[in-house]
Amino acid sequence: NARMSAETYKNYLERARDKIKQHNSSDLVVLGGTSQVDTDFVDQLHALGVWYAFDDVAIHPYMNPDPPEELQFGRENDVGAIRQMKASIQRNGGGKGIWVTEFGYQSANGENTNQARRTVRQAIRMRSEGIVNKLLQYTLRDDTDAVWGLTNRDFSAKESFNLWTTMIGQLEGLEYNEPVLLADQRKIDGFGVNVAGWVVDGSHAKAKLSHSGGLDDG
């Protein structure tokens, strides 16, 4: 399980890029997803002269299993991971987007409600950073020994599936005009079609916290 060096990866990247672009010059080349966020690796690729060889950077954040708005000393959250990679892209010349090709929460001990709410809130916060082009939740179905899915093992919908489809239905085709900031670092509760604080405003969508209540278990 030794980590591949940037020098070795450079060779694979350039060869793959040539094959992909030969097939269709408009196809995107996405840098293979790094575990968590590895800005040193991306910086090294730039130093090796292969910044031209890919269009976007993929990452698998998995930085913190706590509620998405919560920060702990010495531990970053997934939005922090996006910002770290965004800074790396900018200092190396920019021109790249980010694909979050894995992120999610488990429904441990049957806590489907917290999984659903945190997954949707995290998705909104990451997309609001303005550089995330693709966002892939892990995963569709629960495994035999892990419960990351939007559905149970038999494909019956969990609450996560319902809230995920609600989010897509309300956000599809819209763009963010500013980051989503949650007042006092608190947590939005009960995300749904008619939840207080969820506003769709013409070409923009916003998530706001109502001070009258609505906190999850924390």
Disulfide bonds with the S-S distance in Angstrom:
none
